[in-house]
Amino acid sequence: MRTGIQTLTLLCGLLLSGCLSPITLNRAMTAYDQAVTDAISKQLLINIARAHQHQPIHFTGVSNIAATFDFRVSAGATPALTGDASKALMPIFGGSVAENPTISIVPVEGEEFTKRLLTPFPETKFTLLLRQRYDIDLLLRLMAQELRITENGQKIAYRNKPADRIDYEMFRRVVTHLSAIQDQNQLYAEPLVYIRTWTIPANSVTAEGFQSLQNEYLVTYSQKDNTYTLRKQITGRIHITNYDPDTLSPDERARLIDETEEGHLNDVSFDIRPGHVGGEYPLKGDFRLRSFNAILNFLGRSLGEDPEYPVDKDPRTPVVHENPVHTMELLLTDGAPSEADLSIQSHGKYYAVNATGPMARWNREAFQLLYLLFQMTVTEVPRVGVPSITIAK
């Protein structure tokens, strides 16, 4: 009898711990994921508040989460309470779970602070987001420091700063124009490709040199001229256009490649030409992208000393679907906003993203984009040990 109860106890204990393990693991992973996401979101809001109050910004990163779970199963037996069955023993089972998490938090400082927060975003990261079908006006209003347009052979800069009304209104009109072209699915963001050729005398190439050339170029020999023709595909940087770049002549593509290669890595070039959608307002120039720190300062100052305001589209711009006043509308209140998705308290005020009204979707997407941009600044967070969730039975 005792042997049977012991066997049953062992079997039930194993089943009980086996059932609890995956359930606990799922709940733990979900809970930690939610906690880290909320922590980063609140850090973003509190740093906007710091920028608004002209205080230093500061971030910390979770480098490691190790959660150890201790499963304990108890079992016993007791006589049945009534009837003839009282002579038999009834099994009793119990169980408990103890969690012991270890979370490593690392401040973003020193060289990492410089790389993540003070270095302007490169054009490649902007293009990556644009190809995810983000609105180009939202991307540029958040990420661009200034617009640089070529006029009479010279580039004139227009800053994305509401206090500079002429600059800001020009910036907004150009951004809205590109958005209108995107709304009609006629905005291209493609690298410029060009085949460059060189001709050299065959007598000037040694056997070793010829082998090296074949590794780098497509080589053809002309017996008539006793020359080698070298061909190599050159891929330039991304160009935002209202036409298909493949329709350009080789010479035109080569010229545009040379022009864009002269720019900075945080420049996004564009070329809007007549004869295509949006061509009534031809434009040529580039946007200079800013750092994450500059983005936070822009949002923080929009709450006080440098608020954004409505800017109508240019008369030559096609119909646009959206032209919000705010890049990301923020609420600044004395009490906790009841309908906000997320809010923080700082400097005696509550800060939140406005998630109500006709621009609720736009504001949520702007905050989501801000979150993605912060994640895209990650270089390598120092880790303590190996990040893991360990289940101990």
C-alpha positions in Angstrom: 0.0 0.0 0.0 2.8 2.4 1.0 4.7 1.6 -2.1 1.7 2.4 -4.3 1.2 5.8 -2.6 4.9 6.6 -2.9 4.8 5.8 -6.6 1.6 7.9 -7.1 3.1 10.8 -5.1 6.3 10.8 -7.2 4.3 10.6 -10.5 2.0 13.4 -9.5 4.9 15.5 -8.3 6.7 15.2 -11.6 3.5 16.0 -13.5 2.9 19.0 -11.3 6.4 20.4 -11.8 6.3 19.6 -15.5 3.1 21.6 -15.9 4.2 24.6 -13.9 7.6 25.0 -15.6 6.4 26.1 -19.1 3.6 28.1 -17.6 6.0 30.0 -15.3 8.5 30.4 -18.1 5.9 32.0 -20.4 4.6 34.3 -17.7 8.1 35.3 -16.7 9.2 36.1 -20.2 6.1 38.1 -21.0 6.3 40.0 -17.7 10.0 40.9 -18.1 9.5 41.9 -21.7 6.6 44.2 -20.7 8.6 45.6 -17.8 11.7 46.4 -20.0 9.5 48.0 -22.7 7.6 50.1 -20.2 10.9 51.2 -18.6 12.4 52.4 -21.9 9.1 54.2 -22.8 9.1 56.0 -19.5 12.8 56.9 -19.9 12.0 58.5 -23.3 9.2 60.6 -21.7 11.2 61.6 -18.7 14.1 62.7 -20.9 11.7 64.8 -23.0 10.7 66.3 -19.7 14.4 66.9 -18.8 14.9 68.6 -22.2 11.9 70.8 -21.6 13.4 71.8 -18.2 16.9 72.2 -19.7 18.2 69.4 -17.5 20.8 66.8 -18.6 19.4 63.7 -20.3 20.4 60.3 -19.0 19.5 56.7 -20.0 20.2 53.3 -18.5 20.1 50.0 -20.3 19.1 46.5 -19.0 22.1 44.4 -20.0 21.1 41.1 -18.4 18.1 39.4 -16.8 18.6 36.1 -15.0 15.5 34.7 -13.3 15.9 31.5 -11.3 12.8 29.6 -10.3 12.7 27.0 -7.5 9.8 24.6 -7.7 8.9 22.7 -4.5 6.4 19.8 -4.5 5.1 18.3 -1.2 3.0 15.2 -0.9 1.5 13.1 1.9 -1.4 10.9 2.9 -4.3 11.1 5.3 -7.2 8.8 6.2 -10.5 9.3 4.5 -13.0 11.3 6.6 -16.2 9.1 6.4 -17.5 5.6 5.7 -15.6 2.5 5.1 -13.2 4.5 3.0 -11.9 6.0 6.3 -9.7 2.9 6.6 -7.9 3.9 3.3 -5.3 6.6 2.9 -6.0 9.6 0.6 -3.0 11.4 -1.0 -2.4 15.1 -0.4 -0.4 17.2 -2.8 1.0 20.8 -2.6 3.5 22.9 -4.5 5.2 26.3 -4.4 7.3 28.4 -6.8 10.0 30.8 -5.6 11.5 33.4 -8.0 14.9 35.0 -7.6 15.5 37.5 -10.5 18.8 39.2 -11.0 18.7 42.3 -13.3 21.8 44.1 -14.4 21.4 47.8 -15.3 24.1 49.7 -17.1 24.1 53.5 -17.5 24.7 54.9 -20.9 27.7 57.1 -20.5 31.2 57.9 -21.8 32.0 56.8 -25.4 28.7 54.9 -25.6 26.8 58.1 -24.7 28.6 59.9 -27.6 27.9 57.2 -30.1 24.3 56.5 -29.2 23.0 60.0 -28.3 25.2 62.7 -29.8 26.1 61.1 -33.2 23.8 62.1 -36.1 21.8 59.3 -37.7 23.3 58.0 -40.9 21.3 58.0 -44.1 21.1 54.2 -44.1 19.0 54.1 -41.0 16.6 56.7 -42.4 16.2 54.7 -45.6 15.6 51.5 -43.6 12.7 53.1 -41.9 11.4 54.7 -45.1 11.3 51.2 -46.7 9.2 50.0 -43.8 6.5 52.3 -45.1 6.7 55.0 -42.5 5.4 58.4 -43.5 8.3 60.4 -44.9 6.9 63.6 -43.4 6.9 62.0 -39.9 10.4 60.6 -40.4 11.9 63.9 -41.6 10.1 66.1 -39.1 11.5 63.9 -36.3 14.9 63.1 -37.7 16.0 66.0 -39.9 17.9 69.0 -38.5 17.7 71.1 -41.6 16.8 71.2 -45.3 19.5 72.2 -47.8 18.2 73.3 -51.2 20.3 74.1 -54.3 19.3 77.5 -55.6 21.3 79.2 -58.4 24.1 76.8 -57.9 24.4 77.3 -54.2 22.9 75.4 -51.2 20.8 77.3 -48.8 20.0 75.8 -45.4 16.6 76.0 -43.8 16.5 74.8 -40.2 13.8 72.6 -38.7 13.3 75.1 -35.9 9.9 76.8 -35.3 11.5 79.9 -33.8 13.1 80.6 -37.2 9.8 81.1 -39.0 11.1 81.5 -42.6 13.3 78.4 -42.2 10.7 76.3 -40.5 7.9 77.1 -42.9 10.1 76.3 -45.9 11.2 73.0 -44.3 7.6 72.0 -43.6 6.4 72.9 -47.1 9.1 70.7 -48.7 8.4 67.8 -46.3 4.7 68.0 -47.0 5.4 68.0 -50.7 7.3 64.8 -50.5 4.6 63.3 -48.4 2.0 64.2 -51.1 4.1 62.3 -53.7 4.4 59.3 -51.3 0.6 59.3 -50.8 0.3 58.6 -54.5 2.9 55.8 -54.4 5.2 57.7 -56.7 8.1 58.4 -54.4 11.3 56.4 -55.1 14.1 55.7 -52.6 16.7 53.7 -54.6 20.5 53.7 -54.9 21.9 55.0 -58.0 23.8 52.4 -60.1 26.3 53.1 -62.8 28.7 50.9 -64.8 32.1 52.7 -65.1 34.6 51.7 -67.7 38.4 52.2 -68.2 40.6 51.4 -71.1 44.3 50.6 -70.5 47.1 49.3 -72.9 47.5 45.5 -72.7 51.3 45.9 -72.6 51.0 47.8 -69.3 49.5 44.8 -67.4 51.7 42.0 -66.0 50.4 38.4 -65.5 50.0 39.1 -61.8 48.4 42.4 -62.4 45.9 40.8 -64.8 44.9 38.3 -62.2 44.3 41.1 -59.7 42.2 43.1 -62.3 40.0 40.1 -62.9 39.2 39.9 -59.2 38.0 43.5 -59.2 36.7 44.2 -62.7 35.0 42.6 -65.7 37.9 42.6 -68.1 37.6 42.3 -71.9 40.4 42.3 -74.5 40.4 44.2 -77.8 42.8 42.5 -80.2 42.4 45.4 -82.7 43.7 48.0 -80.2 45.6 45.7 -78.0 43.8 47.1 -74.9 41.9 45.9 -71.9 38.5 47.4 -71.1 37.7 47.3 -67.4 34.1 47.5 -66.2 32.9 47.9 -62.6 29.4 48.5 -61.2 29.4 51.5 -58.9 26.5 51.7 -56.4 25.9 55.2 -55.1 23.9 56.4 -52.1 20.1 56.5 -51.8 18.3 59.2 -53.8 14.7 60.1 -53.1 13.0 61.0 -56.4 9.6 61.3 -58.1 10.8 59.3 -61.0 12.4 55.9 -61.6 16.2 56.3 -61.4 16.7 53.5 -63.8 15.2 55.7 -66.6 18.2 58.1 -66.3 21.0 58.0 -68.8 24.4 56.5 -67.6 26.0 59.9 -67.7 23.2 61.4 -65.6 23.5 58.6 -63.0 27.2 59.1 -62.8 26.8 62.8 -62.3 24.3 62.3 -59.5 26.5 59.7 -57.8 29.4 62.1 -57.8 27.2 64.8 -56.3 25.9 62.7 -53.5 29.3 61.2 -52.7 30.4 64.7 -51.8 27.9 65.0 -49.0 27.9 63.8 -45.4 26.9 60.3 -44.3 23.9 61.9 -42.5 22.6 63.6 -45.6 19.6 62.3 -47.4 19.5 63.6 -51.0 16.3 64.2 -53.1 15.5 65.3 -56.6 11.9 66.2 -57.7 11.7 66.9 -61.4 9.0 68.2 -63.7 7.0 65.8 -65.8 6.2 63.5 -62.9 3.9 63.5 -59.9 4.7 66.6 -57.8 6.8 68.0 -60.6 4.9 71.3 -60.5 7.1 72.1 -57.6 10.6 71.0 -58.7 13.1 70.6 -55.9 16.7 69.5 -55.5 18.8 69.2 -52.3 19.2 67.1 -49.2 18.1 66.8 -45.6 20.8 66.7 -42.9 19.8 64.3 -40.1 20.3 65.0 -36.4 21.3 63.0 -33.3 18.9 61.4 -30.9 19.8 64.0 -28.3 18.8 66.8 -30.7 15.4 65.0 -31.3 14.7 64.9 -27.6 15.6 68.6 -27.3 13.3 69.4 -30.2 10.4 67.6 -28.6 11.1 69.1 -25.2 11.3 72.6 -26.4 8.1 72.2 -28.4 6.3 72.2 -25.0 7.5 75.7 -24.1 9.9 78.1 -25.7 9.7 76.7 -29.3 6.2 75.4 -30.0 5.2 74.2 -33.5 2.4 75.8 -35.4 0.3 75.1 -38.5 2.0 75.5 -41.9 -0.1 75.2 -45.0 1.2 73.2 -48.0 2.6 75.0 -51.0 0.0 75.8 -53.7 1.8 73.6 -56.2 1.7 70.6 -53.9 -0.9 67.9 -54.6 -3.6 67.0 -52.0 -2.1 65.7 -48.8 -3.8 63.2 -46.4 -2.2 64.6 -43.2 -0.4 67.7 -42.2 -0.4 67.7 -38.4 0.6 70.8 -36.4 2.8 68.8 -34.1 5.5 66.3 -34.9 4.4 64.5 -31.7 1.8 66.2 -29.6 2.7 66.0 -25.9 0.5 66.8 -22.9 1.7 68.8 -20.0 -0.7 68.7 -17.1 -0.9 69.2 -13.3 -2.7 65.8 -12.8 -2.3 62.4 -14.3 -4.1 62.3 -17.7 -6.8 59.6 -17.5 -6.8 58.7 -21.2 -3.1 58.6 -21.8 -1.4 55.3 -22.8 1.6 56.2 -20.7 2.5 59.1 -18.5 5.4 60.1 -16.1 5.7 62.7 -13.4 8.6 65.1 -13.5 9.3 68.6 -12.1 5.8 68.7 -10.6 4.1 68.1 -13.9 2.7 65.1 -15.8 4.0 64.4 -19.3 2.2 62.1 -21.8 1.7 61.6 -25.5 -1.7 62.8 -26.6 -3.5 59.6 -27.5 -7.0 61.2 -28.1 -8.5 63.2 -30.9 -8.1 63.0 -34.7 -4.2 62.9 -34.4 -4.1 60.0 -31.9 -2.8 57.5 -34.5 -0.2 59.9 -35.8 1.0 60.7 -32.2 1.2 57.0 -31.3 3.2 56.2 -34.5 5.5 59.1 -33.7 6.2 57.7 -30.2 6.7 54.2 -31.7 9.2 55.7 -34.2 11.0 57.5 -31.3 11.3 54.1 -29.5 12.7 52.5 -32.7 15.2 55.3 -33.2 16.4 54.8 -29.6 16.8 51.1 -30.2 18.7 51.8 -33.5 21.3 53.8 -31.6 22.3 50.7 -29.6 26.0 49.9 -30.1 26.6 47.1 -27.6 25.3 47.1 -24.1 27.9 45.6 -21.7 26.7 42.3 -20.4 27.3 40.6 -17.1 27.5 36.9 -17.6 25.2 35.2 -20.1 21.6 36.5 -20.3 19.2 33.7 -19.5 16.1 32.6 -17.7 17.0 29.5 -15.8 14.3 27.0 -14.6 15.5 24.9 -11.6 13.5 21.9 -10.5 
